[in-house]
Amino acid sequence: MSDTPSTPSIPPPPPERPGQGQGQGQGDEPADAVPAPRDSRPGGAEADAGGGSGADAGADALAVTASGAAVAKGAAPDPDAAPIPVQAAGASAAGRAGTQGAHTGRPQARTGDPTHVRVPPQPPRRGPSPIRPRPPAPVPTGALVAVFATGLLSALLLGDGGIGLNLLIVAVPAALAAGFAAVAAGRRIRPWTVVWALGGLALLAVPALRDAGWPTFLSIAAAFGLGALALHGSRSWRGIVLAPLGLFDSLPAGIVWGWQGVRKRAAARGSLGPVLRTTGVALALLVVFGALFAGADAAFAGLVGSLVPDVSVTEGPWRVLLFVWGLIGALCAARTAAAPLRWDLLPASPGRPRGRLEWALPLIVLTVLFAVFNAVQLAVLLRGYDRVLSETGLTNAEYARQGFWQLLWATLLTVVVIALAVRWAPRGGARDRTLVRAVLGTLCLMTLVVVASALRRMDLYVDAYGLTRLRVSVAAVELWLGVVLVLVMAAGALGARRLPLPRAVAVSAAVFVLGFGLLSPDALVAERNVQRYERSGTIDIGYLDSLSADAAPALDRLPEPLRSCALRNIERDLDAADTPWYALSLGEHRAREIIEARPVTTAGYECTPGRDGDRDEFDEYGDWEPDTGGGGADPFGDYGR
């Protein structure tokens, strides 16, 4: 063989003898695998016994490249030689060197006889993101139909300036689209998925029942969060907090995914045509015969007019925008259900556990402080508030209002302290677990007493000066924080497996938002203020006339002219809005019935002259208070407006 051959020639390895050279150079290893040391590879002992030093010499004569190919030491590859595939060259060279070296005891690679072209090392491959799943399966037909229905209902029902039953109607086909996509992707519908989905739909019923804007906003936001949890199936704190972001991540991918599904079905011969023809014929028959029946009977025409949305040509661009909005939203939900981001797999480093003394001492000091404060509150309760107020010189309003906000902040900070304490808690064994449960459990109990004291102070303030939206809102937040503390104590006693705390807290928040909306806060505010007027003769018409239509049943009990002054703005809003049935809430419907039964008449009355700097008998609350034994005037009369 010449020193510079034009093409490399690799003779085939001779047949292997039984019991010799097993496991060396057989070409059964992948091309990117570096041969293991002789003693650690299978068959190494047999090679040593059969070949002795020859195997060592043959192994030493080979150089292993980054790609796993064997090249003879000292051999200079010919630049004009044809390249040899990495897999074949590595396997052939390794096989010849390993087998023949073991038999002959000399290296088989000669100087100037290239057997392989050296391949530069390849950069390491990056693995897939732990939270990003594989691309989903093609969009199923049922999901496409539900997505189209969502867009159509959005264009027809959401463009009339009101939110009522229409939002729930639009959400139903969007939920069906997500369900079809999840089943087609092989995901199982778990119990928690059903809980989140049904909870979200229940929250969307609040706008259909209540007219107040603030409970409606909270219900829609909470329904969006529960829908994200149903699509992702999150169970950890990170997953529950970050789940809504997954819907925005599916925005571009969902559009592409849906378009690919439509193109695939359009390309299939005869698959889309029958569907379009059938839909067109059905719509044509519905329009023709519906128009004939509406012209034949006035009652039927009225029914059709109340059920069918009134869509004009001038609203065309707005309706098209709503259609696109509903279409994209349903596609994002379906794409997320088919391939959700796995937020629970997001890596997070646990907190460094502290020593027992370093961890427990600050918490014990804080618990002692809470205990001293609670003891003082108990003494005040036993001695009576009147004696405490006389000794301190404070009024009911000053004592209650000042104390409530401080106690609310104390509760919030305590929840934060407990979360950080759990992160840095010692985790050395059973004694550490017992210490953590004892310290945090005692702190939670002391904080619950603070919650009760804060609620009691708010009750005193409401009894003296009435209920407002802000007061009922912060009282609800304080009450929910108390429930969170109870859940923390229950999770510590039962364990995370029996009571998953992140999901339990999410459920409690959703239940409170749902209860808050169903309770009708505006109706509650109006009811408490009407009762206070019946008891003390004081009322703030300037505040009550800003409530929503939910307050109409309670305000209807006021005598004239207070009733008309309180209902005048509600009547004005109802007359200005020609809202169809699907965009009208139950609260608005009841208010219309009340006003139609007893019309509002404010002729000859100036209901709220206090807004212009004057004062009369209908604007007492917040400006002056008669001597009713309530502790004097309310210096914080604008609180809660």
PADREN-217078 format. One record per residue (C-alpha): x, y negated, z; residue in three letters. Coordinates in steps of 0.05 Angstrom, whole numbers, plus 5000, padded with zeros to 4 digits. Example, Ala and Ser with C-alpha at 12.3 -4.5 7.8 and 13.67 -1.06 7.14 Angstrom:
! PADREN-217078
524650905156ALA 527350215143SER 
//
This chain:
! PADREN-217078
500050005000MET 502949324981SER 503948765030ASP 499048304995THR 493348694966PRO 488048324926SER 482348654963THR 482448975031PRO 481849725031SER 479250075092ILE 479350825088PRO 473751185123PRO 475351465191PRO 476852215193PRO 471652675224PRO 471952685299GLU 474053315334ARG 469653565390PRO 471853275457GLY 476752765428GLN 475952005422GLY 468851985448GLN 466251295461GLY 471950925427GLN 471350585360GLY 465050935337GLN 461850295312GLY 455850375358ASP 457049715393GLU 454049065367PRO 458648615329ALA 458448075382ASP 460248545439ALA 467348535464VAL 469949255477PRO 470449405550ALA 476849625584PRO 478850345573ARG 477150605642ASP 470350275644SER 467750495576ARG 464151155565PRO 468951685541GLY 475251325567GLY 477551915609ALA 476952395551GLU 480951915506ALA 486551875557ASP 486652635563ALA 486752745488GLY 491152185462GLY 495551955519GLY 499751345503SER 497451345431GLY 490651085450ALA 493950535490ASP 498350345432ALA 492450335384GLY 488449905432ALA 494249425443ASP 495149345369ALA 488049055362LEU 486148335375ALA 478948175390VAL 475947545360THR 470247145390ALA 465347505344SER 467648195367GLY 471648405305ALA 478248765315ALA 484448495278VAL 491448795279ALA 496348395320LYS 501448035277GLY 497348125213ALA 496547505170ALA 490047495132PRO 490447375058ASP 486746735040PRO 484947004971ASP 482047644998ALA 474547744993ALA 471047645060PRO 468348255096ILE 461748225135PRO 462848135209VAL 458848745229GLN 462049225179ALA 469048965188ALA 468848975263GLY 465849675265ALA 470549965212SER 476849665241ALA 475049855312ALA 473150555290GLY 479550685251ARG 484050405304ALA 480550765361GLY 480051445328THR 486551485289GLN 490451155345GLY 487951685393ALA 490052235344HIS 496751975318THR 499151555376GLY 500950955332ARG 497450325311PRO 493650365245GLN 493849625226ALA 499949455184ARG 503348795176THR 500448415118GLY 494448885112ASP 488448455129PRO 482348825151THR 477948245173HIS 477047505163VAL 477147135230ARG 470446805245VAL 470446175287PRO 466846235354PRO 459446065352GLN 456345585403PRO 451945925455PRO 444645945439ARG 439845555483ARG 434245965511GLY 427045735507PRO 424445245559SER 421745615620PRO 415345205618ILE 413945205543ARG 410345825517PRO 410846145449ARG 406745855392PRO 399446075398PRO 395646515352ALA 391646195295PRO 385645805318VAL 379446255319PRO 373246085279THR 368946005341GLY 373745485368ALA 373545095303LEU 365945085303VAL 365744855375ALA 371044315360VAL 366844055302PHE 360644055346ALA 364343645399THR 366343125348GLY 359243085320LEU 356043015388LEU 361142485408SER 359242075346ALA 351842135359LEU 351242075435LEU 357141665460LEU 356141025420GLY 350140715455ASP 353740355511GLY 351540805568GLY 354041425604ILE 349141925629GLY 347442625607LEU 351142515541ASN 357942615572LEU 355943295599LEU 352843495532ILE 359343325496VAL 363643695547ALA 359944365539VAL 362244525467PRO 369244275484ALA 369444785542ALA 366945325494LEU 372545155445ALA 377645235500ALA 374545895521GLY 374646185450PHE 381845975441ALA 384046275508ALA 380646945493VAL 383746965422ALA 390646845453ALA 389747435500GLY 388947035564ARG 384447325618ARG 379046905650ILE 380846915723ARG 376346715782PRO 380146075795TRP 379245885722THR 371745955730VAL 371945535794VAL 375644965761TRP 371244975698ALA 364644985735LEU 367144455783GLY 369043995726GLY 362244075693LEU 358743945760ALA 362643295768LEU 360343075699LEU 353243125724ALA 354442535771VAL 354042015714PRO 347342315695ALA 344742215765LEU 347841565790ARG 348440875760ASP 354140605803ALA 360540525764GLY 365540695818TRP 362941395836PRO 362141525761THR 369441345748PHE 371841795805LEU 367542365780SER 370142315708ILE 377442275732ALA 376442875778ALA 372943275723ALA 378943135677PHE 383643395731GLY 379544025743LEU 379144155669GLY 386744115664ALA 387344615721LEU 382445085686ALA 386645055622LEU 393345145655HIS 391745605713GLY 396545235759SER 397445465831ARG 403345065859SER 403844335879TRP 407844175816ARG 402844535772GLY 396844185802ILE 399943485798VAL 402843565728LEU 397043965696ALA 393743345664PRO 400143185627LEU 399543845589GLY 393543575551LEU 397442985526PHE 403143455506ASP 398243845463SER 395943225425LEU 400543275363PRO 401044035366ALA 393544105372GLY 392243695310ILE 397244095269VAL 394444745297TRP 387344565278GLY 389244335208TRP 392944975195GLN 386845375216GLY 382344975169VAL 387145055111ARG 387745795122LYS 380345895120ARG 379545435060ALA 384845825023ALA 381146485035ALA 376646594974ARG 369346524989GLY 370046435065SER 368445685071LEU 363545595015GLY 357646005044PRO 358245645110VAL 358044955078LEU 352245145033ARG 348245445090THR 349344835134THR 347444365078GLY 341044735062VAL 339044755135ALA 340144005145LEU 336343845081ALA 330344255103LEU 330543945172LEU 330643235146VAL 325243335093VAL 320143695136PHE 321743285198GLY 320242645160ALA 313642935134LEU 311343145203PHE 313442475233ALA 309142115181GLY 303242575194ALA 302842495270ASP 304641885312ALA 305942295375ALA 310842745339PHE 314142125309ALA 314941835379GLY 318042475404LEU 322942505346VAL 324641775355GLY 326341875428SER 330442495417LEU 334342315354VAL 339841795363PRO 338841135327ASP 344841075281VAL 345440465237SER 350040335178VAL 353539765213THR 355740245269GLU 359040705218GLY 366440545235PRO 365040605309TRP 361541275300ARG 367141535257VAL 372141335311LEU 368041705363LEU 367842315318PHE 375342325311VAL 376242205386TRP 371742795403GLY 375043235350LEU 382043105375ILE 380143175448GLY 376943855436ALA 382944085394LEU 387743885450CYS 383644275501ALA 383344885456ALA 390844855440ARG 392444785514THR 388045385531ALA 391545805478ALA 398645615498ALA 398845225564PRO 405144945593LEU 407445365652ARG 408544815702TRP 409145315759ASP 415745555728LEU 418844875730LEU 425244955770PRO 425444585836ALA 430644615890SER 427944765959PRO 429744306016GLY 435844456057ARG 433544766123PRO 435544376185ARG 437544616253GLY 432244726305ARG 434044136348LEU 435243666289GLU 428443846260TRP 424143916322ALA 426343326365LEU 423542756322PRO 417043126312LEU 416243266387ILE 417442526402VAL 412142336351LEU 407242836380THR 408342556450VAL 406841856423LEU 400342106392PHE 398442436458ALA 399441786497VAL 395241396446PHE 389741916450ASN 389741896525ALA 388641146522VAL 382841246474GLN 379741736522LEU 380341236578ALA 377040706535VAL 371341176519LEU 370241336592LEU 370540616615ARG 366140346559GLY 367639886501TYR 364339276533ASP 369239276591ARG 375239356544VAL 372738786500LEU 371838336561SER 378838486585GLU 382138386517THR 377937796494GLY 376538126427LEU 369838166391THR 366838806364ASN 368938606293ALA 376138446313GLU 376939076354TYR 373839546303ALA 376639246239ARG 383739156264GLN 384139846294GLY 381240226235PHE 386340016184TRP 392240156229GLN 389540846245LEU 388240986171LEU 395540836155TRP 397741256214ALA 393841846186THR 396841756116LEU 403941706143LEU 402842326186THR 400842736126VAL 407242506091VAL 411442686153VAL 408343376155ILE 409943496082ALA 417243296091LEU 417643706155ALA 415344336119VAL 420544216065ARG 426344166114TRP 423744656166ALA 428645176193PRO 427645856161ARG 432146316200GLY 427146836224GLY 420946956266ALA 422946466321ARG 423745906271ASP 416846056241ARG 413746046310THR 417145376325LEU 414745066261VAL 407645296271ARG 407445056343ALA 410344366330VAL 406444216267LEU 400044506294GLY 400344066355THR 401843456312LEU 395843606268CYS 391343666329LEU 393642996355MET 392542686286THR 385442956284LEU 383942566347VAL 386641936313VAL 382042076254VAL 376042126301ALA 377941476335SER 378541116267ALA 371741356245LEU 368741146312ARG 371440436303ARG 368640396233MET 361840616260ASP 362040046311LEU 363639546257TYR 358039796212VAL 353039766268ASP 354739046281ALA 355538766211TYR 352739266161GLY 355439756110LEU 359139566047THR 362239955989ARG 369239866015LEU 367440106085ARG 363940736061VAL 369840876014SER 375340826066VAL 371241216116ALA 370541776064ALA 378041766052VAL 379441816127GLU 374642396133LEU 377942756075TRP 384842666107LEU 382043006169GLY 379843596125VAL 386843626095VAL 389843676165LEU 385044246182VAL 387144606118LEU 394444516136VAL 393144836204MET 389245406173ALA 394745536122ALA 399945556177GLY 395846056217ALA 393546506160LEU 399446456113GLY 400146216041ALA 397546856011ARG 390946846048ARG 389946096040LEU 393645775981PRO 394345066007LEU 395344695940PRO 388944985911ARG 385144895976ALA 386944155978VAL 384944065905ALA 378244395919VAL 377043955979SER 378543325939ALA 373743545884ALA 368343715934VAL 369043035967PHE 368642665901VAL 362443075881LEU 359142955948GLY 361042225946PHE 357442145879GLY 351342555897LEU 350742175963LEU 349741535921SER 353941035960PRO 350040425934ASP 343640735958ALA 346840886026LEU 349340166032VAL 342439896015ALA 339040366064GLU 343540186122ARG 342839446110ASN 335339486104VAL 335039866170GLN 339439346202ARG 334738796176TYR 328739166206GLU 332439216272ARG 335838526277SER 332738096223GLY 339437936189THR 341238116118ILE 346037906063ASP 342037825999ILE 348137545963GLY 351638215972TYR 345638675962LEU 343738375894ASP 350438605867SER 348839345878LEU 347039815823SER 340240105805ALA 341440675855ASP 339740175911ALA 332740015883ALA 328740515925PRO 331540235990ALA 331139505969LEU 323939605948ASP 322139656023ARG 324138936037LEU 318638406043PRO 317837865992GLU 321437445972PRO 327437845996LEU 325438435953ARG 325138035889SER 331737675905CYS 335138345917ALA 332338675854LEU 332938105805ARG 339838285778ASN 337839015771ILE 331738805731GLU 336138355687ARG 340938925672ASP 335439415655LEU 331938925608ASP 338338745572ALA 340239465557ALA 335839855510ASP 338940515531THR 336541185501PRO 334841765546TRP 341542125540TYR 345341505562ALA 340741335620LEU 341941575690SER 336741815739LEU 338041205783GLY 336440735725GLU 330141125709HIS 327541065781ARG 329240325783ALA 325140205720ARG 319140555750GLU 319640145814ILE 320139485778ILE 314539665730GLU 310039835788ALA 311639185826ARG 314638655780PRO 320038195807VAL 317837475819THR 322936955842THR 319136335819ALA 319635795872GLY 325236135911TYR 332635985912GLU 335336655933CYS 342736535945THR 344135795956PRO 349935996001GLY 353936135938ARG 353635385923ASP 355635175993GLY 348735156025ASP 345435636073ARG 338435876084ASP 334736426119GLU 336036916063PHE 343636856065ASP 345436956138GLU 350137546136TYR 357337346130GLY 356136596143ASP 352736586211TRP 349637086258GLU 343836966306PRO 345037156378ASP 342937896376THR 347838156428GLY 352638396376GLY 358537996401GLY 357937346362GLY 359437156291ALA 363037596243ASP 369637256227PRO 370837766173PHE 364237676137GLY 367437736068ASP 370638406086TYR 368438936037GLY 365538475984ARG 
//
